[in-house]
Amino acid sequence: MKWWWACTPEHDDADDALKAGDSNRKIRLSHPQMWDRCVDFFAPTAKLIMNGRRIRTMLGPELHFAEQMLSVRHGITVEIFPSFEYPDEELLPEAFYFYSGANTLKCDVSSVSLQRPSGKILTPWLLRRWPLLAQKIIENMGGTEFAYFSVLRDWSPWLVSDAVYRDLQPFMRQPRIGELVYDFAAIHRPVKDASIFARIKRFVLRFFYERS
């Protein structure tokens, strides 16, 4: 299986092949740039409607993009049935050791050395499902804007030590009434508090959405 953007022919290559009369040139649609823009919006939106965030043939950032576009540009409040809210993800630490070819790795939070097969995996959707967990990791990284954007933009799984995972488990829950947390899925919503998370959200709002 390939992502659609990975198997789309380069425009320049296709044009050169067409001019050269190459009989083996790649098949493509007319006005490819316009079609690419359509796919950029309609592909994640259609798959979001098909199977919510459980869809496995669309990347997480693309699904979030579809939700934001529906909300900001079209005024549609997206509500996802709990059974389709998040994918079933189960990654084993052994995969990290196998693909790295090493028996010793570092914890992505504490930087302590891990010996095969120890460790636990924090999936990218886990950080979006539990905002308290994401906020705790940001605070552990210094609570800076750099830490915030590192977590926000990172959609790769994190390998953490067993000790770090135990410390983070209490934050894998829904916020209680009165707890101030950052919601990754609501980056465009106005906020009233003056915390660092509120300032960052306002910055992102101005940078991305007022220019759209």
N, C-alpha and C positions, 0 to 999 in steps of 0.2 A: 504494500500500500504506500502511496505517496501523497503528500499534501498537494493541494491543487497548485499552489504557488511554486512548488518544487518541480512540477512537471510542465509548467507553462513555458513555451519556448521564448528565448530572448528575442525581443523585437528586431534588433539589429541583425542577428544571425538569420532570422527568417526572411528579412528584407533582402539581404545579400544573396541568399539561396534562390529567392524568387527572380532577382535580376540576372543571376547567372544561368537560369534555366535548369536548375538542378531538379531532376525528376524524383529524387529521394528527399526533397525538402519536406520539412515538417508541416503537417496540416494545422491550420490556424484559422481563427475567425477574422473577419474584416474589423478594422478599428479596435485592435487588441487592447489598447490602453483604456478605452471606454468599458470594454467587457471586464477588464481586471477590476476597475472601480466598482462595477456592479457586483462582482463576486465578493469583493472586500466587504460589502454591506450585506448582501442577501444571503450569502453562504452561512455565516455565523448566525444570522437572524433566523433563517429557516431551520437550522439544526437546533437552535435554542428552543424554538417552538415544537420541534419534533420530540425532543427527549430531555429538555431542560439542561441543567449542567452535568447530567450523567452521560451525555454524548461523549464518545471516545474518539471520534474522528475530527474533532475541532479543539484547538488549543485554548487553554483557559483565558489568556488575554483577549483572544478573539471573541469569546463568549461575553466577557465583561464589556468589550467594545460594543457589542450588539445591544446589551442592556442599557448602556449609557446613551447610545444613539436613539433608542426607542423612547427613553425618558426625557432627554434634553431637547431633542429636535422634534419629537412627535407628541410629547406630553403623555406618554403611556407609562403607567406605573406597572412594572413587571412584578408579578407574584407567581412564585414557583411552588407547586405542590411538594410537600416534604419528601415524598418518595423520589422526586426528581431533582432535589435541591443540590445534591453533591454526588460525585461519582464514588463508587466503591474502589478504594485504592488500598493496595497492600503490597508494599515493597519490602524486600528482605535486605538486611545489611550485606549479605553475602554477594549481592549483585555489585555493590560498590567495590568490594575487594576483588571480585572476579574481573571486572572491566578495568580496574586500575592496575591489576597485575601485582599488587603489593599485599603484604600481610600486616602492614602497619599503616593506619590512616589517622587523620586528626579530626577531632570533634569540631563541627562548624560553629559551635557557640563558645565553648571554653578553650578550644585549641589543644586540649590534652591528647596524648597519643592513645590510640585504640588498637588493640590487638585482635586479629581475626579469631572468632567471628563476632566479637562484642559490638554493641551499638544498637541504636534504634533509628528509625527513619521518620522525619517530619515531612509530610508531603506538602506541596504548595497549596492544595485545597484545604488541608488541615489548618493552615494559618489563616485562611479566609473564613473558614467555618467558625473558628473560635477567636473573635477579636481580642479577648483578654490574653490569649496565648501570643498573638502577634505583638501586642503592646508590651508584654513582659519581655519578649526577645529584644524589642527596640530599646527598652530601658536597660537591659543587660548589655547592650552594645553602646551605651552612653547616652541614649535619649536624644541624640543629635539629629539634625535634618538628614545628614548622610546616612545614619542608621535607619531612619524612617524610609528614605527612598530605596535603600538597599533591600529592605524587606518588601516594599511595595512592588519593585520591578523584578524581583527574583522569583522565577517560576520553576526553579529546579528543586529537587528533593534535598533535604538537609540530613546529614549523618551526625547524630549526637551521641554522647556517651550515655550509658545506662543511668548514671547519677544525674546528669542534666535532664534526662527524660523524666525521671522521678520527680525532680523539682518543678518541672513544667506541667505535669499531669493535673495539679489542682486548678490550672488555668484553662483546661479543656472543658469548658462549660459555658452556658449562657450567662451574660452579665446580670447581676442582681439590680434591683431598683436603686437608683442613686449612683451607681458606678459609672464613671466617665470613661468611655472607651472609644477607640477609633474604629469606624466601620469602613472596611475596604470597599464594600459594594455601594457606598453612598458618598462617594468623593465629591459629587456635585451639589450636595444639599447644603444650604446655609447653616452656619453654626453661630452660637452666641457666646461661647466661652472664650477665654483668652489664653488657653493652653498652647503649647508648641504644636500640638496636633491640629488645633483650629487654625493657627497661622499658616501652617503648611497646606491645609485643605483650601484656604482662601487663595493662596499663591497658585496652587494647581488649577483651581477654578478659573482664575484670571488667565493663566498661561494657555490652557488648552481650550476652554469652552467659549471665552469671549472672542476668540479669534476664529471660531468656526462659522 
